[in-house]
Amino acid sequence: MEMTSFTKDQIMVREAVSQVCSQFPNAYWREHDEKGQDPEEFHAALARDGWLGIALPEALGGAGLGISEATMMMQTIAESGAGMAGAQAIHANVYATQPLAKFGSAEQLQETIPNVISGKWRVCFGVTEPDAGLNTLSLSTMADRIDGGYSVTGQKIWITCAQVASKMMLLARTTRRDMVRKPSQGLSLFCIDLDRSRPGLTMRKIKKMGGRAVDANEVFFDNYRIPETARIGAEGNGFKIVLHGMNAERCLLAGEALGLGYAALTRAATYARERVVFERPIGMNQGIAHPLADAYMRLEAAKLATYRAARLYDASGVAAAADGQSERQDAAVGIAANSAKYLAAEAAFVACERALLTHGGMGYAAEYDVERWFRECLVPRIAPVSREMILNYVGEKVLKLPRSY
């Protein structure tokens, strides 16, 4: 990938993270995908070099860099061959801690952030519910007030890395929906312990198509008790707080999709140069060359959108600290981040599909990796928000079209 348009920090991140990733070849990821085995050695290697705190404050042991650099890290991980599985092993540690870093109490920060950065604790994000889906404001998991804290009852789904996480960033209702004026009110964000030895917490792994090296789960709460000190910010302000992590996540996921697409495209181009059929390399055939060239240009265009969105996100944080963030800035970041996620996901899908087809029958074989990347390239198109909801969002916010949902 061409690096001339990036900052010194981004180039430094790419080179250093590439060194870590080089210790984990495709065979490592192939094996972990096949066995559904968590890549704990990879997570530990990144933690040893301090990369889990890339976008967290220096005062708490982080690198103090931005989402722009974190996006570069996630792209580099995926592009190394680790794919979405490698990225998702640390994904939540980067974005789910953003709301905590911005709104957490001094005690919460001092207790949690250093343990996340060191790799001692892993984090998962508990928002999605079976009956809510993309409609976050219809969440029904309740955190009811009790002496000294809250009792949580409800269900979360598609919670990545819950089996290995020590902490969950949990979004739950503290006021029932029929008792608030707006559905965005009455939601609170918590940083909770996932203590499997305590009553009221159970988990069930979900068997899935790709990214099998990282677990996805249903998580069930039944009067699971958490202390009041677990709440982040004021009660009822959870939705506003969690939005700070959502735009960051879209930037990171766009970077991951780019990495996946570039990995697949590089593998396909190499195969097309080396594979000889009818006494000529198949890359001489325009039926092979043109689709790959087209895929490259799609990735390059999505790359521009991705790093523009990340820069806007970082700049909005600086502006908010100086002047107080405006709704206009929030909207600009949201539009850019959603657009980048959409474009990168679509470009990655095109690249991965064409890479598999370039290999012909061998593309179906696990040893060439493109089938693994193809299975994983569907994730950015689906999560954390669908293509259709992004189109709805842009239609409403940019084109001022009537809201359709």
The 8 nearest C-alpha neighbors of each residue, nearest first, counted from 0:
[[1, 2, 261, 299, 3, 258, 265, 78],
 [0, 2, 3, 4, 5, 299, 302, 10],
 [3, 1, 4, 5, 0, 10, 6, 9],
 [2, 4, 5, 1, 6, 10, 0, 7],
 [5, 3, 2, 6, 1, 303, 10, 7],
 [4, 6, 3, 2, 9, 10, 7, 8],
 [7, 5, 9, 8, 10, 4, 3, 11],
 [6, 8, 10, 9, 11, 5, 12, 3],
 [9, 7, 11, 6, 10, 12, 68, 5],
 [8, 10, 12, 68, 6, 11, 7, 5],
 [9, 11, 13, 7, 12, 8, 14, 6],
 [12, 10, 8, 14, 9, 13, 7, 15],
 [13, 11, 9, 15, 10, 14, 16, 8],
 [14, 12, 10, 16, 11, 15, 17, 75],
 [13, 15, 17, 11, 12, 16, 10, 18],
 [14, 16, 18, 12, 17, 13, 11, 19],
 [17, 15, 19, 18, 13, 14, 12, 20],
 [18, 16, 20, 14, 15, 19, 13, 21],
 [19, 17, 15, 21, 16, 20, 14, 22],
 [20, 18, 16, 17, 21, 22, 15, 44],
 [19, 21, 17, 22, 23, 18, 16, 79],
 [20, 22, 18, 23, 19, 17, 24, 79],
 [21, 23, 20, 19, 24, 18, 41, 17],
 [24, 22, 21, 20, 27, 25, 41, 28],
 [25, 23, 26, 27, 21, 22, 28, 80],
 [24, 26, 28, 27, 80, 29, 23, 81],
 [25, 27, 29, 24, 28, 30, 23, 366],
 [28, 26, 25, 30, 24, 29, 23, 31],
 [29, 27, 31, 25, 30, 26, 32, 81],
 [30, 28, 26, 32, 27, 31, 25, 33],
 [29, 31, 33, 27, 28, 32, 26, 34],
 [32, 30, 36, 28, 212, 34, 33, 35],
 [33, 31, 212, 211, 35, 29, 30, 34],
 [32, 34, 30, 31, 35, 29, 211, 212],
 [35, 33, 31, 36, 32, 30, 212, 211],
 [36, 34, 212, 211, 32, 31, 33, 37],
 [35, 37, 31, 212, 34, 38, 32, 213],
 [36, 38, 212, 213, 39, 35, 31, 214],
 [39, 37, 41, 40, 36, 42, 212, 31],
 [38, 40, 42, 41, 37, 43, 88, 44],
 [41, 39, 43, 42, 38, 44, 37, 45],
 [40, 42, 44, 43, 39, 38, 45, 23],
 [41, 43, 39, 45, 40, 44, 46, 38],
 [42, 44, 46, 40, 41, 45, 39, 47],
 [45, 43, 41, 47, 46, 42, 40, 48],
 [46, 44, 50, 42, 48, 47, 43, 49],
 [45, 47, 43, 49, 118, 48, 44, 117],
 [48, 46, 44, 45, 49, 43, 117, 118],
 [47, 49, 46, 45, 50, 44, 51, 19],
 [50, 48, 46, 47, 51, 52, 45, 116],
 [49, 51, 53, 52, 45, 48, 46, 116],
 [52, 50, 116, 46, 53, 49, 93, 45],
 [53, 51, 61, 116, 55, 50, 54, 62],
 [52, 54, 62, 50, 51, 64, 55, 61],
 [55, 53, 64, 65, 63, 52, 66, 62],
 [54, 56, 61, 52, 63, 53, 62, 57],
 [57, 55, 63, 61, 58, 59, 62, 60],
 [56, 58, 61, 63, 60, 59, 62, 55],
 [57, 59, 56, 60, 61, 63, 55, 62],
 [60, 58, 57, 56, 61, 113, 112, 109],
 [61, 59, 57, 58, 113, 56, 62, 52],
 [60, 62, 52, 57, 55, 56, 63, 59],
 [61, 63, 53, 57, 64, 52, 55, 54],
 [64, 62, 56, 57, 55, 54, 61, 53],
 [65, 63, 54, 62, 53, 68, 55, 66],
 [66, 64, 54, 67, 68, 313, 69, 63],
 [65, 67, 69, 68, 309, 70, 54, 313],
 [68, 66, 309, 70, 65, 69, 310, 306],
 [67, 69, 71, 9, 70, 66, 65, 72],
 [70, 68, 66, 72, 71, 67, 53, 73],
 [71, 69, 251, 73, 67, 254, 72, 68],
 [70, 72, 68, 74, 69, 73, 75, 9],
 [73, 71, 69, 75, 70, 74, 13, 76],
 [72, 74, 76, 70, 255, 75, 71, 86],
 [75, 73, 258, 254, 255, 71, 77, 72],
 [74, 76, 78, 72, 73, 77, 13, 79],
 [77, 75, 73, 79, 74, 78, 86, 81],
 [78, 76, 82, 258, 81, 259, 74, 79],
 [77, 79, 258, 262, 75, 259, 80, 76],
 [80, 78, 76, 77, 81, 75, 20, 262],
 [81, 79, 82, 78, 25, 77, 262, 24],
 [82, 80, 85, 77, 79, 28, 76, 84],
 [83, 81, 77, 80, 84, 259, 85, 372],
 [82, 84, 86, 85, 87, 77, 375, 210],
 [85, 83, 210, 87, 86, 82, 212, 213],
 [86, 84, 81, 88, 83, 87, 82, 77],
 [85, 87, 83, 88, 84, 90, 89, 73],
 [88, 86, 90, 84, 89, 85, 83, 213],
 [87, 89, 85, 86, 90, 213, 84, 42],
 [88, 90, 87, 92, 91, 86, 93, 42],
 [89, 91, 87, 92, 93, 86, 88, 94],
 [92, 90, 95, 93, 94, 123, 89, 122],
 [91, 93, 89, 122, 90, 95, 94, 96],
 [92, 94, 91, 90, 96, 95, 51, 89],
 [93, 95, 91, 97, 96, 244, 248, 247],
 [96, 94, 91, 97, 244, 92, 93, 124],
 [95, 97, 99, 94, 98, 93, 100, 92],
 [96, 98, 100, 94, 99, 95, 244, 101],
 [99, 97, 101, 100, 96, 244, 243, 102],
 [98, 100, 103, 96, 102, 97, 101, 231],
 [99, 101, 97, 98, 103, 102, 96, 108],
 [102, 100, 98, 99, 103, 97, 243, 240],
 [103, 101, 99, 232, 98, 100, 231, 104],
 [104, 102, 99, 231, 100, 107, 108, 101],
 [103, 105, 107, 106, 108, 102, 231, 232],
 [104, 106, 108, 107, 109, 103, 110, 102],
 [105, 107, 109, 104, 108, 110, 103, 111],
 [108, 106, 104, 110, 105, 109, 103, 111],
 [107, 109, 105, 112, 111, 110, 106, 103],
 [108, 110, 106, 107, 111, 105, 112, 113],
 [109, 111, 107, 108, 106, 112, 113, 114],
 [112, 110, 108, 114, 113, 109, 107, 115],
 [111, 113, 115, 108, 114, 109, 116, 110],
 [114, 112, 116, 115, 111, 117, 60, 59],
 [115, 113, 117, 119, 120, 112, 111, 116],
 [116, 114, 120, 112, 118, 113, 117, 121],
 [117, 115, 52, 51, 113, 118, 114, 112],
 [116, 118, 114, 46, 115, 119, 113, 47],
 [119, 117, 46, 115, 120, 116, 114, 43],
 [120, 118, 114, 117, 115, 121, 116, 165],
 [121, 119, 115, 165, 114, 118, 164, 122],
 [120, 122, 164, 165, 115, 166, 92, 118],
 [121, 123, 166, 164, 92, 167, 91, 165],
 [122, 124, 167, 91, 161, 160, 164, 159],
 [123, 125, 168, 167, 95, 126, 169, 158],
 [126, 124, 169, 168, 158, 155, 170, 167],
 [125, 127, 170, 124, 169, 128, 155, 135],
 [128, 126, 155, 156, 132, 125, 131, 157],
 [127, 129, 155, 131, 156, 130, 132, 154],
 [130, 128, 131, 132, 156, 155, 127, 154],
 [129, 131, 128, 132, 138, 137, 139, 127],
 [132, 130, 128, 134, 137, 138, 129, 135],
 [133, 131, 134, 128, 127, 129, 130, 135],
 [132, 134, 135, 131, 384, 127, 385, 388],
 [135, 133, 131, 132, 136, 137, 138, 127],
 [134, 136, 137, 133, 138, 131, 132, 127],
 [135, 137, 134, 138, 182, 183, 131, 238],
 [136, 138, 135, 131, 134, 139, 182, 176],
 [139, 137, 136, 131, 135, 140, 128, 171],
 [138, 140, 141, 137, 172, 153, 171, 175],
 [141, 139, 153, 171, 152, 172, 138, 154],
 [142, 140, 172, 152, 171, 151, 143, 139],
 [141, 143, 151, 173, 150, 149, 172, 171],
 [144, 142, 150, 149, 141, 173, 151, 145],
 [143, 145, 149, 148, 150, 142, 146, 173],
 [146, 144, 149, 148, 147, 143, 150, 224],
 [145, 147, 148, 144, 149, 226, 227, 150],
 [148, 146, 226, 227, 145, 149, 144, 225],
 [147, 149, 227, 226, 145, 146, 225, 144],
 [150, 148, 144, 145, 143, 225, 142, 224],
 [149, 151, 224, 222, 143, 142, 223, 225],
 [152, 150, 142, 223, 222, 141, 220, 224],
 [151, 153, 221, 220, 222, 141, 140, 223],
 [154, 152, 140, 220, 219, 141, 221, 151],
 [153, 155, 219, 218, 220, 128, 140, 156],
 [156, 154, 128, 218, 127, 217, 125, 219],
 [155, 157, 217, 128, 158, 127, 216, 129],
 [158, 156, 216, 215, 159, 217, 127, 155],
 [157, 159, 216, 215, 156, 161, 125, 124],
 [158, 160, 215, 161, 214, 157, 123, 216],
 [161, 159, 214, 162, 163, 164, 213, 123],
 [160, 162, 164, 163, 159, 123, 158, 216],
 [163, 161, 160, 164, 214, 202, 216, 204],
 [162, 164, 161, 160, 165, 121, 37, 122],
 [165, 163, 121, 161, 122, 166, 162, 160],
 [164, 166, 193, 120, 121, 192, 122, 163],
 [167, 165, 192, 122, 193, 191, 164, 121],
 [168, 166, 123, 191, 124, 122, 169, 190],
 [167, 169, 190, 124, 189, 125, 123, 191],
 [170, 168, 125, 189, 188, 167, 171, 190],
 [169, 171, 188, 126, 187, 125, 189, 186],
 [172, 170, 140, 141, 186, 187, 142, 169],
 [171, 173, 186, 141, 174, 185, 142, 140],
 [172, 174, 142, 185, 186, 143, 141, 187],
 [175, 173, 185, 172, 176, 178, 186, 179],
 [174, 176, 178, 177, 172, 173, 185, 179],
 [175, 177, 178, 179, 182, 174, 185, 172],
 [178, 176, 175, 179, 180, 174, 182, 181],
 [177, 179, 176, 175, 174, 180, 185, 181],
 [180, 178, 181, 176, 177, 184, 185, 182],
 [179, 181, 182, 178, 184, 177, 176, 183],
 [180, 182, 183, 184, 179, 176, 185, 178],
 [181, 183, 184, 136, 176, 179, 180, 137],
 [184, 182, 181, 136, 238, 185, 186, 239],
 [185, 183, 182, 181, 186, 235, 179, 236],
 [184, 186, 235, 174, 173, 172, 179, 187],
 [187, 185, 172, 235, 237, 171, 184, 173],
 [237, 188, 186, 235, 234, 171, 236, 170],
 [189, 187, 237, 170, 231, 169, 230, 171],
 [188, 190, 230, 169, 229, 231, 168, 191],
 [189, 191, 168, 229, 167, 169, 230, 166],
 [192, 190, 167, 166, 229, 189, 193, 168],
 [191, 193, 166, 194, 165, 167, 190, 225],
 [194, 192, 165, 166, 195, 191, 167, 164],
 [195, 193, 196, 192, 197, 165, 200, 166],
 [194, 196, 197, 193, 200, 201, 198, 199],
 [197, 195, 194, 198, 200, 193, 199, 201],
 [196, 198, 195, 194, 199, 200, 223, 193],
 [199, 197, 200, 223, 196, 195, 221, 222],
 [198, 200, 221, 223, 220, 222, 197, 201],
 [201, 199, 220, 219, 198, 195, 223, 221],
 [202, 200, 219, 218, 199, 220, 203, 195],
 [203, 201, 218, 217, 219, 216, 204, 200],
 [202, 204, 217, 216, 205, 218, 201, 219],
 [205, 203, 216, 215, 217, 206, 214, 202],
 [204, 206, 216, 215, 207, 203, 217, 214],
 [207, 205, 204, 208, 215, 211, 214, 216],
 [208, 206, 209, 205, 211, 210, 215, 214],
 [207, 209, 374, 210, 206, 211, 375, 377],
 [210, 208, 375, 374, 211, 207, 371, 32],
 [211, 209, 84, 212, 375, 213, 83, 32],
 [210, 212, 32, 35, 209, 213, 214, 207],
 [211, 213, 35, 32, 36, 37, 31, 210],
 [214, 212, 211, 37, 84, 160, 210, 88],
 [213, 215, 160, 159, 216, 204, 211, 212],
 [216, 214, 159, 158, 157, 205, 204, 160],
 [217, 215, 204, 158, 157, 205, 203, 156],
 [216, 218, 156, 203, 202, 155, 157, 204],
 [217, 219, 202, 155, 154, 201, 216, 156],
 [220, 218, 154, 201, 200, 153, 202, 155],
 [219, 221, 152, 200, 153, 199, 223, 151],
 [222, 220, 199, 152, 223, 151, 200, 219],
 [223, 221, 150, 151, 152, 199, 224, 220],
 [224, 222, 199, 151, 150, 221, 220, 200],
 [225, 223, 150, 149, 222, 151, 226, 148],
 [224, 226, 149, 148, 150, 223, 227, 229],
 [227, 225, 148, 228, 229, 147, 149, 224],
 [226, 228, 148, 229, 230, 147, 149, 225],
 [227, 229, 226, 230, 148, 107, 231, 225],
 [230, 228, 190, 189, 227, 226, 191, 231],
 [229, 231, 189, 228, 227, 188, 232, 190],
 [232, 230, 103, 189, 188, 102, 229, 233],
 [231, 233, 102, 103, 230, 234, 236, 104],
 [234, 232, 236, 235, 231, 187, 230, 237],
 [233, 235, 187, 236, 232, 237, 173, 186],
 [234, 236, 185, 186, 187, 237, 184, 233],
 [237, 235, 234, 187, 233, 239, 238, 186],
 [187, 238, 236, 188, 186, 240, 239, 235],
 [237, 239, 241, 240, 236, 186, 183, 242],
 [240, 238, 242, 237, 241, 236, 243, 183],
 [239, 241, 237, 238, 242, 243, 98, 236],
 [240, 242, 238, 243, 244, 239, 237, 98],
 [241, 243, 245, 244, 239, 240, 238, 246],
 [244, 242, 241, 245, 98, 240, 246, 247],
 [243, 245, 247, 242, 241, 94, 97, 246],
 [244, 246, 242, 248, 247, 243, 249, 241],
 [247, 245, 249, 248, 244, 336, 333, 243],
 [246, 248, 244, 250, 245, 249, 94, 251],
 [249, 247, 245, 251, 246, 250, 94, 252],
 [248, 250, 252, 246, 247, 251, 340, 336],
 [251, 249, 253, 247, 248, 252, 336, 309],
 [252, 250, 70, 248, 254, 253, 249, 255],
 [251, 253, 255, 249, 254, 250, 248, 256],
 [252, 254, 340, 256, 250, 343, 251, 255],
 [255, 253, 74, 257, 251, 70, 252, 256],
 [256, 254, 74, 252, 258, 73, 257, 253],
 [255, 257, 253, 259, 254, 258, 344, 347],
 [258, 256, 254, 260, 255, 259, 343, 347],
 [259, 257, 78, 74, 77, 255, 261, 256],
 [258, 260, 256, 262, 77, 78, 257, 82],
 [261, 259, 347, 257, 350, 263, 258, 262],
 [260, 262, 264, 258, 263, 259, 265, 257],
 [263, 261, 78, 259, 265, 260, 264, 258],
 [264, 262, 266, 260, 351, 261, 265, 354],
 [263, 265, 261, 267, 266, 262, 350, 354],
 [264, 266, 268, 262, 267, 263, 261, 269],
 [265, 267, 263, 269, 264, 268, 270, 262],
 [268, 266, 354, 264, 270, 269, 265, 271],
 [269, 267, 271, 265, 270, 266, 264, 272],
 [270, 268, 266, 272, 267, 271, 265, 273],
 [269, 271, 267, 273, 268, 272, 274, 266],
 [272, 270, 282, 268, 281, 269, 274, 273],
 [273, 271, 269, 282, 270, 280, 274, 268],
 [272, 274, 270, 271, 280, 275, 269, 281],
 [273, 275, 280, 271, 270, 272, 281, 276],
 [274, 276, 280, 279, 278, 281, 273, 277],
 [275, 277, 278, 279, 280, 281, 274, 273],
 [276, 278, 279, 275, 280, 281, 274, 284],
 [279, 277, 276, 275, 280, 281, 274, 283],
 [280, 278, 275, 276, 277, 281, 283, 274],
 [281, 279, 275, 274, 282, 272, 283, 273],
 [280, 282, 271, 283, 284, 275, 274, 279],
 [283, 281, 271, 284, 280, 272, 288, 287],
 [284, 282, 281, 280, 285, 288, 279, 287],
 [285, 283, 282, 286, 287, 281, 288, 280],
 [284, 286, 288, 287, 289, 283, 282, 290],
 [285, 287, 284, 288, 289, 290, 282, 283],
 [288, 286, 285, 284, 282, 289, 290, 357],
 [289, 287, 285, 291, 282, 290, 286, 292],
 [288, 290, 292, 285, 291, 287, 293, 286],
 [291, 289, 293, 292, 288, 287, 294, 353],
 [292, 290, 294, 293, 288, 289, 295, 287],
 [293, 291, 289, 295, 294, 290, 288, 296],
 [292, 294, 290, 296, 291, 295, 289, 297],
 [295, 293, 291, 297, 350, 292, 296, 290],
 [296, 294, 292, 298, 293, 297, 299, 291],
 [297, 295, 299, 293, 298, 294, 300, 292],
 [296, 298, 294, 300, 346, 295, 299, 301],
 [299, 297, 301, 295, 346, 296, 300, 302],
 [298, 300, 302, 296, 301, 297, 295, 303],
 [301, 299, 297, 303, 302, 298, 296, 304],
 [302, 300, 343, 298, 304, 342, 303, 299],
 [301, 303, 299, 305, 300, 304, 298, 306],
 [302, 304, 300, 301, 305, 306, 307, 299],
 [305, 303, 301, 339, 307, 302, 306, 308],
 [306, 304, 339, 302, 308, 307, 303, 301],
 [305, 307, 309, 308, 303, 304, 310, 302],
 [306, 308, 310, 304, 309, 305, 303, 311],
 [309, 307, 335, 336, 311, 305, 306, 310],
 [308, 310, 67, 306, 312, 311, 307, 66],
 [309, 311, 307, 313, 312, 308, 67, 314],
 [312, 310, 314, 308, 309, 313, 332, 315],
 [311, 313, 309, 315, 310, 314, 332, 308],
 [312, 314, 310, 316, 315, 311, 65, 309],
 [315, 313, 311, 317, 316, 312, 310, 318],
 [316, 314, 318, 312, 317, 313, 311, 319],
 [317, 315, 319, 313, 314, 318, 320, 312],
 [316, 318, 314, 320, 315, 319, 321, 313],
 [319, 317, 315, 321, 320, 316, 322, 314],
 [320, 318, 324, 323, 316, 322, 321, 317],
 [319, 321, 317, 318, 322, 323, 316, 324],
 [320, 322, 318, 319, 323, 317, 324, 316],
 [323, 321, 319, 318, 320, 324, 325, 317],
 [324, 322, 319, 320, 321, 325, 318, 316],
 [325, 323, 319, 318, 322, 328, 326, 315],
 [324, 326, 327, 328, 323, 329, 319, 322],
 [327, 325, 329, 328, 330, 324, 331, 323],
 [326, 328, 330, 325, 329, 331, 324, 332],
 [329, 327, 331, 325, 330, 326, 332, 315],
 [328, 330, 326, 332, 327, 331, 333, 325],
 [329, 331, 333, 327, 328, 332, 334, 326],
 [332, 330, 328, 334, 333, 329, 335, 327],
 [333, 331, 335, 329, 330, 334, 312, 311],
 [332, 334, 330, 336, 331, 335, 337, 329],
 [335, 333, 331, 337, 332, 336, 338, 330],
 [334, 336, 308, 338, 332, 333, 337, 339],
 [337, 335, 308, 339, 333, 338, 334, 249],
 [336, 338, 340, 334, 339, 335, 333, 389],
 [339, 337, 335, 341, 336, 340, 334, 342],
 [340, 338, 305, 304, 336, 342, 341, 337],
 [339, 341, 253, 337, 343, 338, 249, 342],
 [342, 340, 338, 344, 339, 343, 337, 386],
 [343, 341, 339, 345, 301, 344, 340, 346],
 [342, 344, 301, 346, 253, 340, 345, 341],
 [345, 343, 379, 347, 380, 341, 346, 342],
 [344, 346, 348, 342, 347, 343, 341, 349],
 [347, 345, 343, 349, 298, 297, 348, 344],
 [348, 346, 260, 350, 344, 345, 349, 256],
 [347, 349, 345, 351, 346, 350, 376, 352],
 [348, 350, 346, 352, 347, 351, 353, 294],
 [351, 349, 347, 260, 294, 353, 348, 352],
 [352, 350, 354, 373, 348, 263, 353, 349],
 [353, 351, 355, 349, 354, 350, 348, 373],
 [352, 354, 356, 350, 355, 351, 357, 349],
 [355, 353, 267, 351, 357, 352, 356, 263],
 [354, 356, 362, 352, 358, 353, 357, 369],
 [357, 355, 353, 359, 358, 354, 352, 362],
 [358, 356, 354, 359, 355, 353, 267, 287],
 [357, 359, 362, 356, 361, 355, 360, 354],
 [360, 358, 356, 357, 361, 362, 355, 363],
 [359, 361, 362, 363, 358, 364, 356, 355],
 [362, 360, 364, 363, 358, 359, 367, 355],
 [363, 361, 358, 355, 360, 364, 359, 369],
 [362, 364, 361, 360, 370, 365, 355, 359],
 [365, 363, 361, 362, 366, 367, 370, 360],
 [364, 366, 368, 367, 370, 363, 371, 369],
 [365, 367, 368, 364, 29, 26, 369, 361],
 [366, 368, 365, 369, 364, 362, 361, 370],
 [369, 367, 371, 365, 370, 366, 372, 29],
 [368, 370, 372, 371, 355, 367, 373, 362],
 [369, 371, 373, 368, 372, 363, 362, 374],
 [372, 370, 374, 368, 369, 373, 375, 365],
 [371, 373, 375, 369, 374, 370, 376, 82],
 [374, 372, 370, 351, 376, 375, 371, 369],
 [375, 373, 209, 371, 372, 376, 370, 377],
 [374, 376, 372, 209, 373, 377, 378, 210],
 [377, 375, 373, 378, 348, 374, 372, 379],
 [376, 378, 380, 375, 379, 374, 381, 348],
 [377, 379, 381, 380, 376, 375, 382, 83],
 [380, 378, 344, 382, 381, 377, 376, 256],
 [379, 381, 344, 377, 378, 382, 386, 385],
 [382, 380, 385, 378, 379, 384, 383, 377],
 [383, 381, 384, 379, 378, 385, 380, 377],
 [382, 384, 381, 385, 379, 249, 248, 133],
 [383, 385, 382, 381, 133, 388, 386, 389],
 [386, 384, 381, 387, 388, 382, 380, 389],
 [387, 385, 389, 388, 380, 341, 390, 384],
 [386, 388, 390, 385, 389, 391, 384, 392],
 [389, 387, 391, 390, 385, 386, 392, 384],
 [388, 390, 392, 386, 391, 387, 337, 393],
 [389, 391, 387, 393, 388, 392, 394, 386],
 [392, 390, 388, 394, 389, 393, 395, 387],
 [391, 393, 389, 395, 390, 394, 396, 388],
 [394, 392, 396, 390, 397, 395, 391, 389],
 [395, 393, 398, 391, 392, 400, 397, 396],
 [394, 396, 399, 400, 392, 393, 398, 402],
 [397, 395, 393, 399, 394, 392, 398, 334],
 [398, 396, 393, 399, 394, 395, 334, 392],
 [397, 399, 394, 400, 395, 396, 393, 401],
 [400, 398, 395, 396, 397, 394, 401, 402],
 [399, 401, 395, 398, 394, 402, 396, 397],
 [402, 400, 403, 395, 399, 394, 398, 404],
 [401, 403, 395, 404, 400, 391, 394, 392],
 [402, 404, 401, 391, 395, 400, 394, 392],
 [403, 402, 391, 388, 401, 134, 392, 395]]
